[in-house]
Amino acid sequence: MDDPELAAIRQQRLQQMQGSNPEQQKAQQEQRQAQEEMKNSMLAQLLDQDARARLNTLKLSKPDKAQMVEGMIIRMAQMGQIGGKLDDASLVKLLESLNQQMPRSNSTVKFDRRRAAMDSDDDDDDYGI
């Protein structure tokens, strides 16, 4: 039904509506990578090895919180609030103060055993064994 010319026009129009072309996307990706590398080099200068390991562990479990802590550490360094390298104990204190400031989410997991229970005795009766 659709001719190739019409499909090409639609594709071009869609790209215009999205506001980006492949070159712009590539440039944005390179810029994000450069920013990430700069952030990582700053954190390597600001944190000792144990603190960096703790931050990486936090990044695996709670990426949003780790990103917030990274930004906070970089801002503190730019304001001159950090003298030397932060050790693990200092990072723990920073995380504890951040935990007290953040609202705690009360998410719970409920497991209804009645629906999920698979009784093997009931299965034997169904097969006439």
All heavy atoms as an XYZ file, in Angstrom:
1018
protein
N       0.820     -1.185      0.000
C       0.000      0.000      0.000
C       0.868      1.254      0.000
O       0.680      2.117     -0.825
C      -0.895      0.028      1.243
C      -1.995     -0.976      1.245
S      -3.375     -0.166      0.503
C      -4.616     -1.379      0.688
N       1.808      1.342      1.002
C       2.674      2.509      1.088
C       3.811      2.383      0.101
O       4.427      1.336     -0.032
C       3.256      2.649      2.495
C       2.198      3.029      3.505
O       1.164      3.577      3.093
O       2.413      2.774      4.699
N       4.090      3.462     -0.580
C       5.239      3.436     -1.467
C       6.472      3.846     -0.662
O       6.377      4.494      0.373
C       4.998      4.335     -2.682
C       4.853      5.793     -2.320
O       3.737      6.191     -1.893
O       5.846      6.518     -2.450
N       7.674      3.462     -1.106
C       8.906      3.745     -0.357
C       9.166      5.236     -0.151
O       9.710      5.629      0.873
C      10.005      3.121     -1.213
C       9.333      2.246     -2.191
C       7.910      2.653     -2.274
N       8.755      6.047     -1.113
C       8.978      7.484     -0.986
C       8.170      8.065      0.174
O       8.672      8.869      0.962
C       8.586      8.172     -2.296
C       8.939      9.644     -2.350
C       8.614     10.250     -3.707
O       8.841      9.571     -4.732
O       8.138     11.386     -3.721
N       6.933      7.617      0.311
C       6.075      8.072      1.392
C       6.634      7.617      2.748
O       6.640      8.378      3.721
C       4.652      7.560      1.195
C       3.615      8.010      2.208
C       3.504      9.525      2.228
C       2.266      7.386      1.894
N       7.149      6.396      2.815
C       7.744      5.884      4.049
C       8.988      6.697      4.431
O       9.208      6.997      5.618
C       8.102      4.410      3.887
N       9.798      7.071      3.455
C      10.992      7.866      3.721
C      10.616      9.244      4.234
O      11.257      9.774      5.161
C      11.842      7.984      2.461
N       9.581      9.839      3.654
C       9.117     11.152      4.098
C       8.602     11.067      5.536
O       8.894     11.932      6.364
C       8.033     11.710      3.149
C       8.655     12.025      1.783
C       7.356     12.942      3.739
C       7.646     12.384      0.719
N       7.856     10.014      5.842
C       7.347      9.833      7.207
C       8.494      9.672      8.206
O       8.462     10.237      9.292
C       6.438      8.603      7.279
C       5.083      8.832      6.683
C       4.214      7.630      6.847
N       2.922      7.840      6.243
C       2.069      6.894      5.931
N       2.384      5.627      6.156
N       0.909      7.186      5.399
N       9.501      8.900      7.839
C      10.652      8.685      8.716
C      11.392      9.995      8.964
O      11.776     10.306     10.087
C      11.601      7.639      8.114
C      12.808      7.330      8.961
C      12.444      6.643     10.261
O      11.425      5.996     10.370
N      13.288      6.815     11.260
N      11.583     10.769      7.896
C      12.272     12.055      8.023
C      11.455     12.999      8.905
O      12.006     13.693      9.758
C      12.485     12.666      6.639
C      13.258     13.966      6.660
C      13.441     14.535      5.261
O      12.823     14.058      4.302
N      14.272     15.546      5.146
N      10.169     13.016      8.711
C       9.285     13.875      9.502
C       9.314     13.467     10.976
O       9.327     14.318     11.865
C       7.857     13.776      8.943
C       6.922     14.752      9.542
C       7.179     16.136      8.979
N       6.212     17.035      9.545
C       6.528     18.132     10.204
N       7.776     18.507     10.317
N       5.610     18.883     10.722
N       9.338     12.169     11.243
C       9.403     11.667     12.606
C      10.698     12.109     13.291
O      10.690     12.534     14.443
C       9.299     10.138     12.613
C       9.345      9.453     13.965
C       8.129      9.853     14.800
C       9.378      7.949     13.792
N      11.815     12.057     12.570
C      13.089     12.502     13.118
C      13.068     13.999     13.405
O      13.617     14.460     14.394
C      14.244     12.166     12.178
C      14.612     10.707     12.185
C      15.760     10.403     11.232
O      16.190     11.259     10.466
N      16.240      9.177     11.290
N      12.425     14.765     12.530
C      12.323     16.204     12.753
C      11.484     16.497     13.987
O      11.798     17.395     14.762
C      11.712     16.891     11.537
C      12.636     16.989     10.348
C      11.930     17.576      9.135
O      10.722     17.789      9.141
N      12.703     17.839      8.081
N      10.418     15.745     14.184
C       9.547     15.947     15.335
C      10.271     15.571     16.629
O      10.052     16.194     17.664
C       8.254     15.152     15.184
C       7.336     15.722     14.113
S       5.891     14.716     13.796
C       5.070     14.749     15.375
N      11.106     14.564     16.588
C      11.858     14.167     17.762
C      12.979     15.157     18.046
O      13.486     15.230     19.153
C      12.437     12.766     17.588
C      11.377     11.684     17.606
C      11.958     10.310     17.322
O      13.081     10.191     16.863
N      11.167      9.301     17.590
N      13.363     15.914     17.065
C      14.332     16.977     17.256
C      15.767     16.514     17.308
O      16.630     17.217     17.804
N      16.048     15.354     16.824
C      17.443     14.906     16.852
C      17.731     14.072     15.616
O      16.890     13.361     15.104
C      17.715     14.089     18.101
O      16.942     12.922     18.094
N      18.940     14.191     15.165
C      19.391     13.344     14.074
C      20.539     12.493     14.607
O      21.027     12.719     15.711
C      19.777     14.191     12.855
C      20.885     15.185     13.152
O      21.672     14.995     14.069
N      20.945     16.244     12.373
N      20.989     11.521     13.865
C      22.037     10.626     14.368
C      23.318     11.338     14.791
O      23.957     10.930     15.763
C      22.297      9.684     13.194
C      21.036      9.688     12.414
C      20.460     11.065     12.584
N      23.682     12.421     14.098
C      24.892     13.147     14.474
C      24.733     13.814     15.837
O      25.648     13.805     16.650
C      25.257     14.199     13.415
C      25.683     13.631     12.070
C      24.503     13.323     11.162
O      23.431     13.931     11.330
O      24.663     12.465     10.282
N      23.551     14.397     16.075
C      23.297     15.037     17.362
C      23.284     14.010     18.484
O      23.808     14.258     19.563
C      21.971     15.798     17.341
C      22.010     17.086     16.554
C      20.643     17.740     16.512
O      19.621     17.088     16.655
N      20.632     19.059     16.298
N      22.688     12.853     18.220
C      22.648     11.798     19.231
C      24.057     11.330     19.567
O      24.384     11.108     20.734
C      21.805     10.618     18.752
C      20.326     10.917     18.707
C      19.523      9.760     18.146
O      20.086      8.770     17.665
N      18.212      9.873     18.212
N      24.901     11.190     18.568
C      26.273     10.760     18.793
C      27.033     11.806     19.595
O      27.777     11.476     20.525
C      26.971     10.517     17.451
C      28.360      9.950     17.580
C      28.961      9.652     16.230
C      30.378      9.118     16.384
N      31.029      8.866     15.112
N      26.834     13.082     19.273
C      27.498     14.156     20.002
C      27.031     14.200     21.453
O      27.847     14.386     22.367
C      27.235     15.494     19.329
N      25.738     14.008     21.674
C      25.211     13.992     23.038
C      25.769     12.810     23.822
O      26.110     12.942     24.996
C      23.686     13.934     23.021
C      23.030     15.213     22.567
C      21.534     15.062     22.407
O      20.984     13.968     22.512
N      20.858     16.180     22.150
N      25.884     11.660     23.184
C      26.440     10.469     23.834
C      27.899     10.704     24.219
O      28.312     10.348     25.320
C      26.314      9.251     22.909
C      26.873      7.974     23.488
C      26.080      7.473     24.665
O      24.918      7.798     24.832
N      26.717      6.685     25.497
N      28.673     11.299     23.330
C      30.078     11.596     23.621
C      30.195     12.593     24.763
O      31.071     12.462     25.616
C      30.779     12.129     22.372
C      31.003     11.077     21.313
C      31.566     11.642     20.015
O      31.722     12.878     19.913
O      31.853     10.841     19.116
N      29.305     13.572     24.805
C      29.322     14.562     25.876
C      28.992     13.910     27.217
O      29.638     14.198     28.225
C      28.322     15.678     25.574
C      28.359     16.806     26.580
C      27.390     17.914     26.213
O      26.576     17.783     25.311
N      27.468     19.011     26.943
N      28.014     13.007     27.234
C      27.666     12.291     28.470
C      28.833     11.436     28.948
O      29.125     11.379     30.148
C      26.433     11.419     28.253
C      25.129     12.191     28.334
C      23.950     11.261     28.385
N      23.805     10.471     27.175
C      23.002     10.758     26.170
N      22.261     11.842     26.212
N      22.932      9.977     25.105
N      29.526     10.772     28.011
C      30.680      9.956     28.381
C      31.803     10.815     28.960
O      32.445     10.434     29.945
C      31.191      9.171     27.175
C      30.327      7.994     26.796
C      30.836      7.280     25.552
O      31.640      7.820     24.800
N      30.354      6.065     25.336
N      32.033     11.975     28.365
C      33.083     12.866     28.862
C      32.744     13.366     30.271
O      33.626     13.423     31.141
C      33.259     14.045     27.912
N      31.481     13.698     30.505
C      31.064     14.141     31.831
C      31.223     13.018     32.855
O      31.654     13.246     33.989
C      29.614     14.627     31.808
C      29.426     15.942     31.104
C      27.964     16.321     30.977
O      27.063     15.510     31.211
N      27.714     17.574     30.596
N      30.867     11.802     32.459
C      30.994     10.648     33.353
C      32.456     10.384     33.703
O      32.784     10.110     34.857
C      30.364      9.412     32.683
C      30.260      8.212     33.588
C      29.227      8.365     34.682
O      28.289      9.169     34.539
O      29.381      7.684     35.713
N      33.338     10.490     32.712
C      34.767     10.293     32.960
C      35.311     11.367     33.891
O      36.117     11.083     34.785
C      35.544     10.293     31.650
C      35.326      9.054     30.807
C      35.999      9.131     29.445
O      36.790     10.073     29.212
O      35.727      8.252     28.620
N      34.874     12.617     33.708
C      35.327     13.705     34.560
C      34.852     13.483     35.998
O      35.615     13.679     36.953
C      34.801     15.047     34.040
C      35.352     16.237     34.787
S      34.664     17.829     34.276
C      34.805     17.758     32.508
N      33.605     13.061     36.138
C      33.059     12.798     37.475
C      33.833     11.675     38.152
O      34.195     11.773     39.332
C      31.571     12.440     37.367
C      30.924     12.140     38.706
C      29.481     11.764     38.551
C      29.424     10.374     37.950
N      28.123      9.755     37.996
N      34.114     10.605     37.409
C      34.850      9.468     37.977
C      36.266      9.855     38.380
O      36.760      9.407     39.416
C      34.876      8.299     36.994
C      33.546      7.600     36.899
O      32.736      7.652     37.825
N      33.292      6.944     35.780
N      36.920     10.695     37.590
C      38.281     11.114     37.953
C      38.261     12.008     39.197
O      39.147     11.903     40.049
C      38.954     11.820     36.786
O      38.358     13.061     36.538
N      37.247     12.869     39.323
C      37.138     13.705     40.515
C      36.881     12.858     41.746
O      37.474     13.078     42.806
C      36.019     14.739     40.345
C      36.355     15.866     39.399
S      35.028     17.064     39.276
C      35.150     17.850     40.871
N      35.993     11.861     41.623
C      35.699     10.998     42.762
C      36.916     10.170     43.150
O      37.145      9.911     44.335
C      34.503     10.092     42.453
C      33.146     10.793     42.408
C      32.075      9.852     41.897
C      32.779     11.358     43.765
N      37.709      9.760     42.167
C      38.928      9.003     42.466
C      39.910      9.855     43.255
O      40.646      9.346     44.109
C      39.568      8.509     41.178
N      39.929     11.164     43.014
C      40.807     12.066     43.748
C      40.258     12.391     45.130
O      41.012     12.684     46.051
C      41.009     13.364     42.965
C      41.782     13.191     41.686
C      41.821     14.470     40.867
O      41.273     15.486     41.261
N      42.468     14.411     39.713
N      38.922     12.340     45.286
C      38.296     12.767     46.539
C      38.083     11.631     47.536
O      37.942     11.889     48.728
C      36.945     13.434     46.246
C      37.000     14.734     45.460
C      35.607     15.166     45.046
C      37.675     15.807     46.294
N      38.005     10.396     47.052
C      37.692      9.259     47.929
C      38.864      8.295     47.990
O      39.531      8.062     46.986
C      36.460      8.509     47.398
C      35.158      9.292     47.288
C      34.095      8.454     46.601
C      34.685      9.736     48.654
N      39.075      7.722     49.183
C      40.092      6.675     49.248
C      39.490      5.369     48.726
O      38.321      5.305     48.361
C      40.670      6.537     50.661
C      39.704      5.916     51.653
O      38.539      5.680     51.302
O      40.126      5.669     52.797
N      40.283      4.328     48.703
C      39.882      3.082     48.043
C      38.671      2.434     48.725
O      37.753      1.959     48.055
C      41.061      2.118     48.019
C      40.923      1.021     47.017
C      42.218      0.238     46.868
O      43.068      0.260     47.744
N      42.354     -0.444     45.761
N      38.645      2.427     50.051
C      37.520      1.813     50.770
C      36.225      2.592     50.553
O      35.158      1.999     50.367
C      37.835      1.737     52.262
C      38.958      0.766     52.564
O      39.167     -0.172     51.760
O      39.629      0.948     53.601
N      36.315      3.909     50.581
C      35.126      4.739     50.369
C      34.610      4.578     48.946
O      33.401      4.522     48.707
C      35.442      6.198     50.663
N      35.532      4.485     48.004
C      35.132      4.288     46.596
C      34.431      2.942     46.426
O      33.436      2.844     45.714
C      36.387      4.364     45.712
C      36.103      4.349     44.251
C      35.712      5.733     43.775
N      35.636      5.709     42.333
C      34.595      6.161     41.660
N      33.590      6.712     42.279
N      34.579      6.101     40.353
N      34.937      1.907     47.115
C      34.306      0.589     47.040
C      32.903      0.634     47.646
O      31.960      0.046     47.098
C      35.165     -0.444     47.765
N      32.753      1.349     48.755
C      31.426      1.466     49.377
C      30.460      2.201     48.448
O      29.298      1.822     48.304
C      31.527      2.196     50.711
C      30.189      2.296     51.433
C      30.315      2.957     52.782
N      31.118      2.205     53.713
C      30.659      1.192     54.469
N      29.398      0.835     54.378
N      31.448      0.576     55.313
N      30.929      3.247     47.806
C      30.081      4.005     46.884
C      29.675      3.151     45.688
O      28.531      3.209     45.233
C      30.796      5.275     46.431
C      29.982      6.252     45.602
C      28.764      6.746     46.381
C      30.833      7.432     45.191
N      30.595      2.340     45.184
C      30.262      1.446     44.072
C      29.250      0.389     44.489
O      28.368      0.023     43.713
C      31.520      0.793     43.510
C      32.349      1.761     42.705
O      31.842      2.741     42.175
N      33.640      1.497     42.615
N      29.352     -0.104     45.718
C      28.373     -1.064     46.222
C      27.005     -0.409     46.342
O      25.984     -1.008     45.994
C      28.818     -1.608     47.596
O      30.113     -2.182     47.464
C      27.851     -2.649     48.112
N      26.994      0.823     46.825
C      25.737      1.566     46.921
C      25.137      1.794     45.538
O      23.926      1.719     45.349
C      25.972      2.906     47.628
C      24.757      3.804     47.792
C      23.746      3.166     48.731
C      25.177      5.166     48.297
N      26.006      2.042     44.559
C      25.540      2.280     43.192
C      24.831      1.045     42.620
O      23.886      1.163     41.848
C      26.718      2.663     42.302
C      26.312      3.212     40.947
C      27.499      3.549     40.091
C      28.163      4.801     40.561
N      29.176      5.303     39.623
N      25.285     -0.132     43.019
C      24.646     -1.360     42.543
C      23.269     -1.553     43.161
O      22.339     -1.987     42.491
C      25.520     -2.573     42.859
C      26.811     -2.693     42.075
C      27.636     -3.858     42.596
C      26.521     -2.873     40.602
N      23.146     -1.227     44.445
C      21.875     -1.481     45.115
C      20.888     -0.325     44.968
O      19.696     -0.549     44.803
C      22.105     -1.777     46.599
O      22.710     -0.674     47.226
N      21.386      0.903     45.056
C      20.505      2.079     44.960
C      21.162      3.128     44.067
O      21.800      4.068     44.537
C      20.258      2.658     46.347
C      19.532      1.691     47.254
C      19.271      2.307     48.590
C      18.534      1.299     49.458
N      18.224      1.843     50.770
N      21.008      2.989     42.751
C      21.690      3.899     41.820
C      21.307      5.368     41.994
O      22.162      6.245     41.866
C      21.293      3.391     40.441
C      20.472      2.184     40.626
C      20.238      1.979     42.071
N      20.050      5.648     42.295
C      19.619      7.038     42.443
C      20.293      7.692     43.643
O      20.757      8.835     43.572
C      18.095      7.121     42.601
C      17.361      6.651     41.363
O      17.973      6.678     40.276
O      16.185      6.268     41.480
N      20.339      6.956     44.729
C      20.955      7.483     45.939
C      22.459      7.679     45.740
O      23.025      8.678     46.172
C      20.695      6.531     47.102
C      21.099      7.067     48.425
C      20.626      6.134     49.521
C      20.852      6.730     50.875
N      20.323      5.877     51.930
N      23.101      6.731     45.066
C      24.537      6.841     44.811
C      24.834      8.051     43.939
O      25.813      8.771     44.178
C      25.057      5.573     44.151
N      24.000      8.298     42.960
C      24.193      9.450     42.087
C      24.046     10.746     42.879
O      24.809     11.699     42.686
C      23.180      9.404     40.942
C      23.423     10.403     39.854
C      22.455     10.204     38.700
O      21.370      9.651     38.865
N      22.837     10.655     37.539
N      23.098     10.768     43.812
C      22.903     11.940     44.658
C      24.130     12.155     45.549
O      24.594     13.293     45.710
C      21.653     11.744     45.520
C      21.239     12.955     46.263
S      19.754     12.783     47.309
C      18.939     11.356     46.730
N      24.666     11.077     46.112
C      25.844     11.183     46.978
C      27.057     11.647     46.179
O      27.831     12.491     46.641
C      26.114      9.829     47.673
C      27.449      9.835     48.387
C      25.000      9.503     48.644
N      27.223     11.122     44.973
C      28.345     11.548     44.126
C      28.279     13.046     43.851
O      29.272     13.764     43.963
C      28.343     10.777     42.805
C      28.756      9.337     42.931
C      28.597      8.558     41.635
O      27.912      9.059     40.708
O      29.135      7.453     41.556
N      27.094     13.516     43.495
C      26.917     14.940     43.235
C      27.184     15.777     44.471
O      27.798     16.851     44.393
N      26.759     15.272     45.612
C      26.963     15.982     46.866
C      28.452     16.078     47.203
O      28.940     17.142     47.612
C      26.219     15.231     47.981
C      25.909     16.035     49.179
S      24.642     15.207     50.144
C      25.640     14.527     51.423
N      29.186     14.982     47.006
C      30.625     14.979     47.286
C      31.349     15.955     46.368
O      32.208     16.726     46.806
C      31.198     13.552     47.147
C      30.667     12.666     48.266
C      32.717     13.566     47.156
C      30.977     11.197     48.087
N      30.992     15.966     45.106
C      31.640     16.871     44.146
C      31.338     18.327     44.497
O      32.226     19.185     44.466
C      31.224     16.522     42.707
C      31.846     15.174     42.317
C      31.640     17.607     41.732
C      31.378     14.629     41.003
N      30.080     18.628     44.863
C      29.729     20.001     45.248
C      30.482     20.423     46.511
O      30.947     21.558     46.610
C      28.223     20.133     45.464
C      27.439     20.265     44.182
C      26.000     20.661     44.431
N      25.293     19.759     45.331
C      24.704     18.624     44.968
N      24.744     18.236     43.709
N      24.075     17.873     45.845
N      30.592     19.502     47.470
C      31.320     19.814     48.700
C      32.785     20.129     48.391
O      33.368     21.035     48.973
C      31.225     18.652     49.686
C      29.862     18.514     50.339
S      29.691     17.006     51.310
C      30.908     17.259     52.594
N      33.374     19.377     47.475
C      34.775     19.612     47.105
C      34.930     20.955     46.397
O      35.904     21.673     46.629
C      35.278     18.482     46.226
N      33.978     21.304     45.545
C      34.051     22.570     44.831
C      33.901     23.761     45.766
O      34.460     24.820     45.532
C      32.983     22.617     43.735
C      33.278     21.690     42.580
C      32.129     21.586     41.595
O      30.995     21.936     41.889
N      32.434     21.070     40.403
N      33.146     23.572     46.856
C      32.970     24.645     47.834
C      34.104     24.684     48.847
O      34.144     25.563     49.698
C      31.644     24.456     48.571
C      30.437     24.707     47.738
S      28.990     24.557     48.804
C      27.728     24.246     47.616
N      34.998     23.719     48.784
C      36.135     23.691     49.688
C      35.832     23.073     51.036
O      36.569     23.271     52.001
N      34.748     22.320     51.142
C      34.370     21.702     52.404
C      35.129     20.398     52.657
O      35.103     19.885     53.767
C      32.866     21.438     52.440
C      32.046     22.704     52.414
C      30.558     22.433     52.326
O      30.144     21.308     52.091
N      29.756     23.470     52.511
N      35.768     19.861     51.637
C      36.535     18.628     51.774
C      38.003     18.986     51.646
O      38.439     19.515     50.626
C      36.141     17.596     50.701
C      34.674     17.210     50.850
C      37.027     16.364     50.785
C      34.164     16.265     49.788
N      38.765     18.691     52.707
C      40.178     19.029     52.699
C      41.000     18.022     51.927
O      41.653     18.336     50.944
N      40.994     16.791     52.368
C      41.763     15.738     51.716
C      40.825     14.678     51.175
O      39.678     14.951     50.845
N      41.342     13.459     51.137
C      40.502     12.364     50.659
C      39.547     11.923     51.764
O      39.925     11.845     52.929
C      41.367     11.170     50.245
C      42.034     11.338     48.918
C      42.624     10.021     48.470
C      43.090     10.147     47.028
N      43.351      8.859     46.433
N      38.305     11.637     51.371
C      37.336     11.103     52.318
C      37.637      9.627     52.539
O      37.804      8.879     51.576
C      35.912     11.236     51.778
C      35.249     12.595     51.817
C      33.870     12.524     51.186
C      35.146     13.117     53.221
N      37.659      9.212     53.802
C      37.832      7.791     54.069
C      36.460      7.150     54.233
O      35.424      7.812     54.128
C      38.721      7.575     55.296
C      38.133      8.198     56.550
O      37.180      8.998     56.430
O      38.633      7.892     57.644
N      36.458      5.862     54.479
C      35.215      5.101     54.554
C      34.343      5.588     55.700
O      33.126      5.716     55.549
C      35.539      3.607     54.705
C      34.315      2.739     54.535
O      33.525      3.002     53.606
O      34.136      1.798     55.337
N      34.939      5.878     56.847
C      34.165      6.337     57.999
C      33.480      7.676     57.700
O      32.326      7.889     58.087
C      35.070      6.454     59.222
N      34.177      8.568     57.021
C      33.580      9.865     56.666
C      32.427      9.687     55.687
O      31.415     10.378     55.792
C      34.625     10.779     56.039
O      35.684     10.996     56.918
N      32.593      8.768     54.757
C      31.516      8.505     53.806
C      30.305      7.909     54.515
O      29.159      8.263     54.206
C      31.992      7.577     52.685
C      30.970      7.274     51.596
C      30.569      8.550     50.857
C      31.513      6.261     50.609
N      30.533      7.029     55.480
C      29.429      6.445     56.245
C      28.678      7.540     57.001
O      27.440      7.561     57.016
C      29.945      5.353     57.206
C      28.880      4.934     58.199
C      30.423      4.146     56.419
N      29.410      8.477     57.619
C      28.764      9.590     58.320
C      27.950     10.438     57.360
O      26.842     10.880     57.679
C      29.815     10.451     59.020
C      30.428      9.810     60.230
C      31.466     10.714     60.852
C      32.190     10.005     61.991
N      33.260     10.839     62.548
N      28.484     10.665     56.172
C      27.774     11.433     55.155
C      26.493     10.722     54.732
O      25.433     11.335     54.602
C      28.692     11.663     53.950
C      28.175     12.552     52.838
C      28.071     13.983     53.311
C      29.094     12.468     51.644
N      26.583      9.415     54.546
C      25.408      8.632     54.165
C      24.364      8.620     55.278
O      23.164      8.698     55.015
C      25.810      7.202     53.809
C      26.588      7.029     52.509
C      27.129      5.615     52.388
C      25.714      7.366     51.327
N      24.816      8.524     56.524
C      23.881      8.536     57.649
C      23.155      9.874     57.748
O      21.950      9.916     57.983
C      24.611      8.228     58.957
C      25.018      6.782     59.081
C      25.876      6.511     60.313
O      26.316      7.483     60.984
O      26.112      5.319     60.598
N      23.876     10.963     57.546
C      23.221     12.270     57.589
C      22.240     12.430     56.436
O      21.170     13.020     56.590
C      24.244     13.396     57.579
O      24.907     13.457     56.333
N      22.588     11.862     55.296
C      21.684     11.913     54.146
C      20.440     11.074     54.410
O      19.327     11.478     54.064
C      22.410     11.424     52.888
C      21.639     11.496     51.592
C      21.381     12.951     51.213
C      22.396     10.813     50.481
N      20.607      9.922     55.055
C      19.465      9.066     55.385
C      18.505      9.758     56.336
O      17.291      9.574     56.246
C      19.933      7.744     55.998
C      20.471      6.797     54.959
O      20.165      6.913     53.776
N      21.284      5.859     55.391
N      19.022     10.545     57.270
C      18.163     11.244     58.213
C      17.382     12.357     57.527
O      16.263     12.668     57.922
C      18.993     11.820     59.353
C      19.556     10.757     60.264
C      20.487     11.330     61.323
O      20.761     12.527     61.330
N      20.974     10.475     62.205
N      17.963     12.951     56.484
C      17.297     14.050     55.789
C      16.247     13.550     54.803
O      15.260     14.233     54.549
C      18.316     14.898     55.037
C      19.253     15.644     55.934
C      20.365     16.328     55.165
O      20.418     16.261     53.946
N      21.265     16.989     55.871
N      16.460     12.366     54.259
C      15.551     11.854     53.230
C      14.338     11.192     53.876
O      14.470     10.511     54.885
C      16.261     10.832     52.333
C      17.325     11.433     51.456
S      18.094     10.213     50.401
C      16.698      9.659     49.444
N      13.168     11.378     53.275
C      11.989     10.676     53.799
C      12.115      9.179     53.533
O      12.581      8.752     52.490
C      10.829     11.282     53.010
C      11.445     11.822     51.781
C      12.850     12.210     52.136
N      11.721      8.419     54.511
C      11.846      6.967     54.406
C      10.621      6.416     53.696
O       9.487      6.742     54.025
C      11.970      6.380     55.800
C      12.096      4.894     55.783
C      12.629      4.397     57.086
N      13.762      3.575     56.722
C      14.903      3.539     57.340
N      15.093      4.268     58.392
N      15.870      2.760     56.945
N      10.839      5.570     52.731
C       9.710      4.953     52.026
C       9.303      3.704     52.793
O      10.135      2.920     53.241
C      10.093      4.592     50.596
O      11.092      3.595     50.603
N       8.041      3.551     52.980
C       7.515      2.412     53.719
C       6.952      1.379     52.768
O       5.773      1.042     52.823
C       6.442      2.871     54.712
C       7.013      3.711     55.820
O       8.159      3.516     56.204
N       6.228      4.641     56.343
N       7.775      0.889     51.894
C       7.308     -0.121     50.961
C       7.447     -1.493     51.614
O       8.441     -1.792     52.271
C       8.101     -0.069     49.661
O       9.451     -0.328     49.924
N       6.428     -2.293     51.443
C       6.452     -3.641     52.006
C       6.080     -4.632     50.926
O       5.420     -4.301     49.941
C       5.449     -3.783     53.167
O       4.139     -3.477     52.682
C       5.784     -2.849     54.319
N       6.506     -5.836     51.145
C       6.173     -6.920     50.229
C       5.278     -7.883     50.979
O       5.634     -8.362     52.057
C       7.449     -7.645     49.735
C       7.072     -8.831     48.874
C       8.335     -6.692     48.990
N       4.123     -8.144     50.419
C       3.193     -9.080     51.040
C       3.107    -10.304     50.161
O       2.960    -10.209     48.943
C       1.817     -8.446     51.210
C       1.830     -7.299     52.189
C       0.453     -6.740     52.386
C       0.522     -5.580     53.359
N      -0.811     -5.002     53.584
N       3.182    -11.447     50.794
C       3.151    -12.704     50.067
C       1.973    -13.505     50.584
O       1.907    -13.859     51.762
C       4.470    -13.453     50.294
C       4.620    -14.684     49.459
C       4.864    -14.589     48.110
C       4.500    -15.925     50.024
C       5.001    -15.715     47.332
C       4.629    -17.057     49.260
C       4.881    -16.955     47.913
N       1.019    -13.792     49.727
C      -0.168    -14.543     50.111
C       0.106    -16.019     49.879
O       0.113    -16.496     48.753
C      -1.370    -14.073     49.287
C      -2.669    -14.658     49.799
O      -2.637    -15.392     50.804
O      -3.719    -14.362     49.187
N       0.342    -16.736     50.953
C       0.722    -18.137     50.853
C      -0.433    -19.018     50.389
O      -0.219    -20.070     49.829
C       1.248    -18.646     52.187
C       2.545    -18.004     52.581
C       3.089    -18.662     53.819
N       4.308    -18.018     54.255
C       5.517    -18.329     53.804
N       5.655    -19.277     52.932
N       6.567    -17.691     54.240
N      -1.650    -18.605     50.640
C      -2.779    -19.451     50.265
C      -2.879    -19.621     48.751
O      -3.194    -20.676     48.260
C      -4.071    -18.863     50.813
C      -4.155    -19.000     52.324
C      -5.333    -18.287     52.843
N      -4.979    -16.864     52.803
C      -5.812    -15.873     53.005
N      -7.071    -16.116     53.239
N      -5.409    -14.627     52.963
N      -2.616    -18.557     48.025
C      -2.685    -18.657     46.565
C      -1.455    -19.322     45.976
O      -1.533    -19.988     44.967
C      -2.816    -17.272     45.960
C      -4.242    -16.843     45.838
C      -4.326    -15.645     44.958
N      -4.867    -14.570     45.768
C      -4.642    -13.302     45.583
N      -3.867    -12.912     44.623
N      -5.193    -12.404     46.349
N      -0.309    -19.099     46.588
C       0.936    -19.581     46.021
C       1.285    -20.992     46.462
O       2.175    -21.619     45.899
C       2.069    -18.641     46.401
N       0.591    -21.496     47.465
C       0.943    -22.817     47.999
C       0.583    -23.910     46.997
O      -0.517    -23.975     46.479
C       0.225    -23.052     49.314
N       1.526    -24.743     46.734
C       1.310    -25.886     45.850
C       1.454    -27.138     46.718
O       2.554    -27.474     47.138
C       2.335    -25.907     44.716
C       2.277    -24.667     43.835
S       0.732    -24.519     42.957
C       0.980    -25.708     41.681
N       0.367    -27.767     47.014
C       0.389    -28.915     47.902
C       0.594    -30.176     47.072
O      -0.194    -30.481     46.186
C      -0.919    -28.973     48.673
C      -0.758    -29.561     50.044
O       0.384    -29.707     50.509
O      -1.784    -29.864     50.655
N       1.626    -30.917     47.345
C       1.917    -32.104     46.547
C       0.910    -33.222     46.800
O       0.668    -34.062     45.944
C       3.329    -32.607     46.826
O       3.450    -32.976     48.183
N       0.274    -33.234     47.986
C      -0.724    -34.272     48.273
C      -1.939    -34.119     47.370
O      -2.538    -35.103     46.944
C      -1.162    -34.200     49.739
C      -0.021    -34.550     50.679
O       0.907    -35.241     50.210
O      -0.052    -34.133     51.848
N      -2.318    -32.887     47.056
C      -3.467    -32.656     46.193
C      -3.186    -33.126     44.773
O      -4.075    -33.608     44.089
C      -3.841    -31.179     46.172
C      -4.363    -30.691     47.519
O      -4.794    -31.551     48.321
O      -4.327    -29.466     47.750
N      -1.957    -33.001     44.316
C      -1.611    -33.421     42.961
C      -1.717    -34.922     42.788
O      -2.108    -35.414     41.741
C      -0.179    -32.966     42.606
C      -0.064    -31.457     42.511
O      -1.113    -30.800     42.328
O       1.057    -30.943     42.609
N      -1.387    -35.673     43.829
C      -1.427    -37.131     43.717
C      -2.852    -37.631     43.530
O      -3.101    -38.587     42.796
C      -0.825    -37.772     44.967
C       0.676    -37.515     45.078
O       1.276    -37.183     44.025
O       1.234    -37.627     46.182
N      -3.814    -36.971     44.175
C      -5.205    -37.400     44.068
C      -5.764    -37.156     42.671
O      -6.611    -37.901     42.206
C      -6.074    -36.670     45.094
C      -5.702    -37.079     46.519
O      -5.140    -38.169     46.675
O      -5.971    -36.300     47.456
N      -5.280    -36.128     41.993
C      -5.808    -35.808     40.678
C      -5.420    -36.848     39.637
O      -6.135    -37.043     38.655
C      -5.288    -34.447     40.222
C      -5.864    -33.313     41.069
O      -6.899    -33.530     41.708
O      -5.259    -32.227     41.075
N      -4.326    -37.519     39.826
C      -3.862    -38.495     38.841
C      -4.315    -39.911     39.172
O      -4.002    -40.844     38.452
C      -2.332    -38.451     38.733
C      -1.835    -37.129     38.229
C      -1.130    -36.256     39.044
C      -2.087    -36.737     36.920
C      -0.683    -35.045     38.588
C      -1.643    -35.521     36.443
C      -0.939    -34.686     37.283
O      -0.508    -33.476     36.817
N      -5.019    -40.098     40.220
C      -5.538    -41.416     40.556
C      -4.464    -42.377     41.041
O      -4.598    -43.580     40.877
N      -3.436    -41.864     41.639
C      -2.360    -42.735     42.139
C      -2.700    -43.232     43.505
O      -3.197    -42.650     44.355
C      -1.011    -41.965     42.178
C      -0.652    -41.572     40.782
C       0.069    -42.802     42.808
C       0.592    -40.740     40.659
